[in-house]
């Protein structure tokens, strides 16, 4: 691991304590977007390790919101043991000039995939056709797509392993696509094909679709209805041996988070407070209590390490409670306060006791570049 990589990893441990591993706080100043005509998670296949959703309408509601969120997402994407949705990398789908696809038509994206694997895709709500999406990728990446038929749906595949399919009105010979947004899936061909199978089973009368289930589904639902929400299987073997972390971290099984707004006491023009709620689920109630103690120790470390009174104020806003085998972390502040917190966590880092993860560490998630410094 490079020195910068170690620094980011340590900062990420702290981010886990307070901001859900930098999950991309959308510090929204616009009203909640109207309901979408889809529930994309209903098309997420079973057997995945992470799932997450971002409301792009809210993300683009204000330049400051977009810039601040992108910085947070960039921080997250460079953390080596983060195993959740690759938000920043997947948001990079944007065509060159004169392409037939307008990325601003995308209003919501749901991510699913498996850790340590190329398997992963996005479910995109947008006014796009499958042909236009494939053409945009061809122009941007220089790869060709060939249409194939899978269970009555057109899947456009490339030799590079990517694929595109329309899941709403996407069947060959089906009804004329209705006006308005459609649901597309874009990503690794195996993941796209699984999403197509789920859509086909859902449309059939004699098949039960194999969709997101079990503990991961429960964790995702616990994130409520944030503008950014996600859940993933935590990979404790990838966490280096840092001070005040201890063996309890190895008992963590899932991490989930949501970012919502609190407009209480503000007028419509005022910037709302940001409320971050993080669920850290471990093996049992005893280990959950140990994890809470680790979080409290980390909070104390940063309070002692920093000479910045503003940062200390933000640190004290974090609260940790245990419910069963889950530690619930809650933090609420202004958008500016959250930026102070994330910046301070990075600048006031402890030194790792071990410079590298244990030998049994699992491989890093597919497609994530090695850490090269803060976003």
Buried (B, 14 or more C-beta within 10 A) or exposed (E): BEEBBBBBBBBBBBBBBBBBBBBBBBBBBBEEBEEBEBEBBBBBBBBBBBBBBBBBBBBBBBEEBBEBBBBBBBBBBBBBBBBBBBBBBBBEBEBEEEBEBBBEBBBBBBBBBBBBBBBBBBBBBBBBBBBBBBBBBBBBEEBEBEBBEBBBBBBBBBEEEBBBBBBBEBBEEEEEEEEEBBBBBBBBBBBBBBBBBBBBBBBEEEEEBEBBEEEBBBBBBBBEEBBBBBBBBBBBEBBBBBBBBBEBBBBBBBBBBBBBBEEEEEEEEEBBBBBBBBBBBBBEEEBBBBBBBBBBBBBEBBEEBBEBEEBBEBBEBBEBEBEEBBBBBBBBBBBBBBBBBBBBBBBBBBEBEEEEBEEEBBEBBBBBEEBEEBB
